[in-house]
Amino acid sequence: MKLHKRYLGCINWPGENQQRTMEIPRNYALIALEFELVADLDRSSSNGDGGTCKDSAPAQLVSSLDLIANGSDTIRHMPFDALHRKNQIQFGTRPRIYAHNLLGYGDLDDDVSKVAARMSFAMPRAIKEPDTLLDTAAMSSLDLVVTFGAGLDIMDDSFPGTGTNPVVTVNDAKLHVTAIEYIGVPAGTQFALWKESWKRATVTGVDNAFQIKMPYGSGMNYRSILLRTHSDGDMVDTILPYNGLATLNKVKLQSGTEVYLYEIAQLLQVQNRLAHMLEVPERIGSGAALNHAQQELLLEGHYYIDFCRDGRLLEMLNTSMLSDLELVLEVANPGGDASSDYIDVFYDHVFLPAKTS
């Protein structure tokens, strides 16, 4: 097989909360779709004195990326900002982002920022990554549906502090798309089908047994689950708090009496840092460069459960014989109301090809 890379074009900003569709060529086995979002923004408020941009802004200008095969089969369903951070966990390095000026609440005029992400079909950290390539030649159609957000979506709920009239204007934006493919896949090659999707749960109070029901069923295997916790638009660790002494909020994944994971939430983050080589610089608002002699931070608000630590896909969590699957979390409510604290759950499902005699 030979590697083939081609720029497919860009999708221009159509206006707030609009959708656009790009037809993806169906010639070869798809390794990945590469994205870079470039945006020209104005930001203003009257006497603004608080708030900042959301994590990985301006990625929120693309609220959803959906890859749909054969007209109705959704293979990928992901927000752009979550895909950006999930890439960091999957590949051990953060994709390109150039958006420092968006930090804070000050006025901006024609400020250009950039953020990238990869929708991968070759499974990262798998012993045989090509096992999950997307065989596009066998499809009748393959469409990338892009749902755009609004300018203010890039700012957290605190903006503009005690000020008024917050405005973020998108003067121009383009989502660039590149396909990476393999040419010359041997005839008769069968690939596993890797799907990604997500769901959101709202935290409305302290709960030591907060349940999130997960999909399960015939042929459905979990490669990973990523939890993302955010309050008032900011990534936080305080929904699953931890101080290492008395506050030890836990995460559990279970089916009936069978427990697949039982861990203190922040210790899971600690393990993620080492297992996935996550280099995390100073957090927003730290005010000074991090002293790496005595400090190495965690990826705030992100908790990754990997079922294939050694890369063998046969070690995935097989839900074919399960009667239920749920996450049970010990949660707090730092936002203090019924609409500001969320847990997003992103999950990988892999469907293995049918065995042939």
ABEGO torsion letter per residue (X at the ends): XBBBBBBAEBBBBAEBGBBBBBBBBBABBBABBBBBBBBBBBBBBBGBABEBBBBGOAAAABABBBBBBGGABBABBBBAAAAAAAAAAAAGBBBBBBAAAABEABBBBGBBBBBBBBBBABBBGBABAAAABBBAAABABBBBBBBBBBAAAABBAAOAEABBGBBBBBABBBBBBBBBBBBGBBBGBBBBBBBBBBBBBBBAEBBABBBBBBBBEBGBBBABBBBBBBBGGBBBAAABBBAGAABBBBBBBBBEABBABBBBAAAAAAAAAAAAGBBBBBBBGAGBBBBAAABBBBBBGBBBBBABAAGBAAABBBAAABABBBBBBBBBBAAGBAAABBBBBBBBBBBBBBBBX
